[in-house]
């Protein structure tokens, strides 16, 4: 774990190293992923079945790729009622927040008499990738599927690996609650290929969303253009800003909540209080002695964690915008002034009682967020990822007379004579009709 202080003369260099220290940690998997994509594109279900047997240790035939309704029903029946109730709380809140995002169509007639507007329509089909095995996250099913369903996508196709043939009941229950229409026992880059290119069993989709390992991320990168994608997600990250009134153990737990995701995750504390900084560092070490995922969390904290001491919250705001974190917690007596200043963060959590984990599960806003400083230009998943805009223009004779000559002039200036003639011919026709009248 690194200790930085903005008052130190070497702070800028140390801070730059902190921002860069994870960039070289990802392995190159572009070649094997390209091979998998090509195989699925050429051989379809045959390749899917071969890769499923190889990677998931589960022989399967094309007729068994799709998880049946009976299997889903049986899996859901094994979920304890209290977990189903918690799933429903999360789903209801996620749905309500995303429904509030839905935009209205736009239509108006301007001063020149031109009818103008913009219409929103949902994607026809969305592909949802869900990790399997030990990294099975029902919450991610809800976060990816709910906004697609709220947006109005008619078809939600989900791919989830089932290592050794084991189905995760809570994942299937989340898919049912979120309105997923079809589920396939396929994972990895081959699942992304199937959703992008289609096979005899899995029809292609328009956008692929959802988290995955390096192979899944690279596959999404390579199929982008054939289909849309949500993002190329990197390791998780959090910046916690805390003041002297914050419980050091609470801060430590919030830092470790991100660190336990992945050894490459990054947790950073920013504080004006050097005493709090010391006590948080001690609390992290104490919690690591009992945390079940201590090996992962400890590796993350040791390699990528940091505590930064600042002179004031103005410095904190500048550092936050430079980091552009996926998650930002403002554990302050009054978070509003700093909240107003921050421009770059995927999601912001206000006040000492609002843990980032609330946003992971039951807050309502999406937990699929920009990572690796991409919050400088990107946003979290929303209904807008499953909608597209179509603009329209209507111009009658009077409107054409007002704006048509400018179009003709510009087209001729660009040397596009057919463009110019397509407008001028209409202007001539309008003039002839006017003369007749």
Secondary structure, DSSP 4 states (H G I P E B T S, - for coil): -EEEETTSTTHHHHHHHHHHTTGGGSPP-HHHHHHHHHHHHHHTHHHHHHHHHHHHS----GGGSBPPHHHHHHHHHTS-HHHHHHHHHHHHHHHHHHHHHPPPPEEEE-TTS-EEEEEEEE-SEEEEEE--GGG--HHHHHHHHHHHHHHT-SEEEEEE--GGG---HHHHHHHHHHT--EEES--HHHHHHHHHH--SSS---SEEE----HHHHHHHHHHBTTBEES------EEEEEE-TTS-HHHHHHHHHHHHTT-TT-EEEEEES-HHHHHHHHHHHHHHHTT-TTHHHHHHHHHHH-EEEE-SSHHHHHHHHHHH--SEEEEESSS-HHHHHH----SEEEESTT--HHHHHHTSSS-S----TTGGGT-----GGGGEEEEEEEE--HHHHHHHHHHHHHHHHHTT-HHHHHHHHHHHHHHHHHHHH-
